[in-house]
Amino acid sequence: MAASKETYLSPLADTLALRWPANHTVNIVCHGHSVPSGYACTPLVRPFSAYPHLLHRLLAERYPYAVVNVIVTAIGGENSAQGAARFEQDVLCHRPSLVTIDYGLNDRGIGLPAAETAWRAMIESALAHDVRVILLTPSLDNNPDSTELLRHAEQIRRLADEYGTGLADSFLALTRALEHGEALNNLLSHVNHPSLRGHELIARELAAWFPPR
């Protein structure tokens, strides 16, 4: 069953609302490829315009008494099979309260079955350690044929539903922006990297999972 935005991160929101001296540091890890890494027009990297940093700013505004670390373990060019291989060593080592996973763009290179295996491994590993998870569908690129991206988005949605995790539907958010008249080149900074505007839309999808307190 799909998770509820109203309740899935309620315990985490309660923690983020605590004031000193009752509060404590909360770690959120953003795992994935070049998009959460902050790559703009390759090889230029702009991490402070990428959604992990934008999410951090939104959380600081929503929970002004919280001590939050948003840790990026993403690697440009990586796919989910590679990300799964280092998940325990590079992600769970931070003892996160929440992990986001974003590999849909690059997973076209390994195909749906291999991607599904890798995503399942990461999801199950996180849940076994009592870590909440938000899956991200792929952001867009400038290929006019988005069929393969859509297939990966649909698979990620199914996994979120099956495991009851959160889902930040980047693909849907950016597609809707196009349908409302935004130009694709306004959403992209490179052939396959979001612009600041694109990252803002993704950060908004993630922030929607954090109920106000």
N, C-alpha and C positions, 0 to 999 in steps of 0.2 A: 504494500500500500504506500502511496506517495506520502511523503512527510508534509506536515502542515507548517506554513510560514509563521503561524501564530504561536506554535508550541514547540517546534523542533529544537530551537536554540533558547528556549525559555530559561533553563537552568544556567546557561552561559550568560544570558542577559542579566539574570539576577546577580551573578558574580561580578559582572562588569559594572553594576550599579552600586556595589559596595564602596563605602568611603573609608579612608584611612582612619584608624589602624586596622580595620577588618579586611581591607582589600589585599589582593596579592597579584603578582604578575601573571598575565594570561598570554600564552603563545598561540598564534595562528600561523599555520604554514601554507604557503601558496606553492604548489608543486606543478611542474609542467614544462613547457617548451619556451620558445622565444617570446611569446606574448606576455606571460607574467614576468619574464626576465626583464622586459622593458625595451626590447629591440624596436627601433623605429625604422629609419631607412638604413638597412644593414650596410656597414657594420656599426652605425651610430646607435648607442644605447641611451635611452632616456628613462631611467627607472622612476623618477619622480612624476612622470606623466603616465605611468602604467597603473593598472587597476589595483595591484596590492597596496601601493602607496595611497592611491585615492580612497580605497576602502579604509585604510588606517586613519586618514583624515576624517572621514565620515563617522567612524566609530568614536574618535576623540570628541567630536561634536555631540554625538548622541549620548555618550557616557563620559561626562567630563571628569569623573573621579577615578576612572579606570587606568590601570597601568597595562598597556597592551603592546606586545611585540608582534609585528607582522613580518614573518621571516620568509624569504623567497629562496626556494631550493630548486628553482627551474634552471634548465640548461638549454640554450638555443640549439635548434636542430635535432633535439631528442624526440623519440617516440615513446609510447607508453610502456613497451616491453623494456626499454632501457630504464625508464623511470621506475618501473616495478622492481627491477633488479637492485636498485639502491634505496628502495623505500624505507626499509627498516633502519639502515645505517644513516641516511641523510635526512629523513623526515621524522620518524618516530623518536630519534635521539633527542629531539627538542622538547619532548613531552607535551605536544600540542593539545589544546582543547578542541581545536578545529583544524581540519585539513581541506584545502580546495585542490581539485585535480583538473588539469586543463591540457589535454593532448590531442584533441580532435583534429586540428589542422594537419599535424604531421602523421597521424595514424593512417592516413590514406596510403602512405608508403608501405605499411605492413599488412593492410587489409583488415576487414571486420573481424574474422575469427581470432586472429592473433591479438588484436586490440581488445576484444572482449575478455580473453584470458588474462591479459595484463591488468585491465581495469578491475576485474573481479579480484585478482590477487591483492591489489592495493586497497580496495574497499574492505575486503574481509580482514586484512591485516589491521587496518585502522579500527574497525569495529571490535575486533578481538581485544584491542587495547583501550576500549571504551572512549574512543575518539570520534567526535561527530565529523561528518563528511558532507561537503557540497561539491557536486559534479558540475562541470561547465561544458556546455555544448560548444562546438567550434565557433570562433569568430569568422569573419568573411575574408575572402581574397578577391583578386580582380579577374579570376577565371569566370567567364559568363555562364559556364555549365557548373552549377552547384549541386548536381545530383549526388556525387560521392560525399560531399560535406553533409548533405541532408541525411544520407544513410547513416553516417557516424553520429549525427545529432540524434536521430531516432533511436539508435542503439544505446546511447548514453541516457536518454530519457527512460528507456525501458529498464536499464540498470538502476537508475535512481528510484523508480517505482518498485522494482523487485526488492531492493535492499532497504527501502524506506529512508533514503538519504535526502538531503537537500539538492535542489537543482537550480543552477543559475543558467538560464537559457539565452546565452549570448547570441546564438544563431537567430533565434526568434526576435530578440530585441533589435538587432541590427537590421534584420530583414524588414521589420515593421517600420524602422526609421526610413528605409528606402521607400516603402509603400506610402509613407507620409511626405514624400517629396525631397528627402535629403539625398544629396549626390553621393555616390559611392566613394569618390575621391575625397570627400569631406570626412568619411569614416575610416579611411585608410591613410597611413603614412608611408606605406611601401606596398609592394605587390601582395603581401600576406600579413602585414602587421597593422593593427588599429592605430588610428590617430588619437590625439588626446580626446576628441569627441567620442570615438569608438570606445576607448577605455572608460570614459565617464559612464557610458551606457552599461558596460559590463559591471563596473563598480556598483551602480545603482541596483542591478539585479542581485548582486551579493548582499548589499546592505538591506535589501527587503527581507532578508531572513533574520535580521536582528530586531526583535520587538523593543520599542521604547520602554523606558522605566522612569 
